[in-house]
Amino acid sequence: MNIKIAPSILSADFCNLEQELSGIAHADAVHIDVMDYHFVPNLTIGEPVVKRICEIATKPTDVHLMIEDPDRWAPHYADLGATSVTFHLGATAAPVRLARELRSLGTKACFAVRPAEPVEPIFDILEEFDMILVMTVEPGFGGQKFLSNQVGKIRRLRDEITRRDLPTRIEVDGGIGPLTAADAAAAGADVLVAGSAVFDAADRNAAIDDIRAAAERAYRR
């Protein structure tokens, strides 16, 4: 499976988002973090900004909702044009119903788990999701260090997906650079979210290429 890189605009210049998006031509998607200062201790952007990003982006838009009550709000982001919408275990009351609603709107449905949350409880509903996001930092802020204790979780998830021959992708978000991308890919991740490692680089496309190359060399076959 080919490795996809989705730079997170959480590390971008919010005053120049259109220019920032134009500088990551080698990316496979744009990762958009929506935080409400309730589910996580940070506040970022909401529907008007996401709507405009979806309109101008030349790459698929990967919207990560770190918010309360995604059962109510996630379909709004699908209506805005998001390619995929991710919501969190622990925030939703009806994950299967919400996943099916998102898919009915033409948007990929994705489920996220935080570092302290196990993946095993969602094994029975894996086929309802296009992607599972494993957080390798505590969600809320960019620039954190990769939590290596999450690698086993990625591996167990990949084992289950492989055992059942599912097309579900595994996304990893948090502390991703070339070295940690290799660790995540070796465990079975195939979509990598990188924020500061891309947007802090002098050559952002080269940074994306380096992360992808490291992951592809290490990817679990």
N, C-alpha and C positions, 0 to 999 in steps of 0.2 A: 504494500500500500504506500502511495506517495506521501511524503511529509508536507504538511501545509503550515505556513507561518502567518500568524494574524497579529500584527503589531497593535498594542493597546494605546489608544489616544489619551489615556490617563496621563501619559508622560509627554504628551505633545503640548504645543503652545496653543492654548484655547483661543487666543486672540487672532490666530492665523491658521485656523483649521483647514481651510481649503488648500492653502499652500503646503501645510504639513502633509495632507493626504497625497498631494502630487509628488512628494518626495519619497514615497514608499512604493514605487512602481513594481518592485520585485515581490511584494507581498501577495499572498493568496486571498486575504480577507482583511477587513478592518474590524478590530475588536473595540466595542463601545461599552464602557462601564457606566451603568446608571445606578447611582446610590442615593438613598433617601434620608440619611442621617438617623434612621431608626433601626433598620435591619443591620446596618453597619455604621460605624462612627465617622462617616464622611458624607459630604453632599457634592454631587457633581452636576450632571445635566439631566434634562427631562425631555418630554415629547417634542417641543418645538425645535430644539437643537438636533435631536436624533432624526426628525423628519427631514431637516435640511441636509444632514449628512447623507441620508439614504438617497436623496435627490441628486447630489453631486458626486458621490463616490463612484469610482469606476471598478471597484472591487466589491465582492459580497460583503454585507454588513452583518457582523456577529454581535448581537446585542445581549449583554450580560446584565440581568436585572438583579441587583442586590437591594431588594426592596421588600417591604411588607405587602401582603395581599396580592401576589402575582396572579392569583386566580381572576382578580378583577382587572388588573392593569396589563398583563402580558399580551392579550389580544389587541390592545391599542397599538402596541409596537409592531405587531404583525401587519396591522392596517397601514402603518406608516411606511412599510416597504422593507422591513428587516428581513434579511435572508434567513437568519436563524435567531431564535430567542431562547435564552437560557434562564431558568429560574431555579431557586434553591430548595433542596431538601430542608424541611423545617419551616419554610415560609408558606408552602402551599397546603391547602386542605385536601385537594383532589388532583394529584399529579397526573393520573392517567386521563382524566376528563380534560384537563388543561392541555396536555400534550396532543390529544386528539383534536381539540378545538384549534390549536395552532396549526396543525397539519391541514385541517380543513380549509384554513385561510391561505394555504400555499407557503407556509413558513416551516422551516425545520424546527423540531422541538428538542430541546436539550435540557439536561438535568445537572445541577452542580452540587458537589459535596464539599464541605469545609474540612480542614485538617482533622478535627476531632470526631468527625462523622464517618462511620464505616460505610463501605459500598455494598456489603452483602444484603442489607434489607431491600435494595432495589433490583436484585438479580431477577426476581420473578416478573418484573415489568420492563426489563431491558429492551424488549422488542418494540415498546411504545416510543422509544427515543432514537433520534438520529445521532446523538452524541452525548457523552457523559463528560462533564468538566470536573477534573480533580484539582482542587485548589492546593497549591504547594506553598502558600503563605496564608496568614489570616486575612480574609478579604477586608478591604477598606482603603488601603494606601499602597501606592507603587513604591518601587525601590527596596522592597524587603528581600531578605536572604531566603533562598530556596530551602525548604524543609525536606531533608533527605529521607526522613522517616516516612514520607508519603510514597516512596518508590514501591514498597511492597504492596500498597493499595492499588497502584497502577497495574502491577503485575497480576494480582488476583483478578482484577477486572478484565484484563486482556485474556487471561486463562478462561474465564467464563464466556466471554464473547466468542472466542475461538472454539470452545467446546460446543457451543450452540450454533456455530457458523452464522453469526449475525453480522450485518454490515455496520453496526454501531461504531462510530469513531470515539477515540479517547482524546480529549483536549486537556492540556495542562497549563495552568496559569499561576505565575508567581516565581520571581527570581530566575527567569529563564535567560541564559546566555549560551554560548557554544558548549561549555562543559556540562552544565546542568541539562541542556537540551539532549546531550548524548545519554545522560543517565535516565531521563524520562523516556526517550525513544527505545533504549535498550530494554526497558520494562514493558513497552508496548504502546506508548503514546504516539499518536500520529498527527495531532494538531497542536501547535505550540504558540502560546501567547507570550510575546516579549514586549516590554514597555521601554524602560530606560536603556536596555541594551541596544535598542534600535534608535530611539529618538535622541539619546545622548551621544550617539556616534557621529563623527565628522562625515562619514559616508554611510548613510542609512541603508542603501541598497546592498552595499558590501556587507554590512552587519547582518542583514537578512540572509544573504547568501551563505555567510559563515555559519550561522545558526542552523540553516537547513542542511548544509553539507555535513556538519558534525552529527546531526540527528540521523541523517541517511546512512552514514557509515556505521552507526551504532544500532540502528533499528533492529528490533527482534524479528527474526524471520520465522 
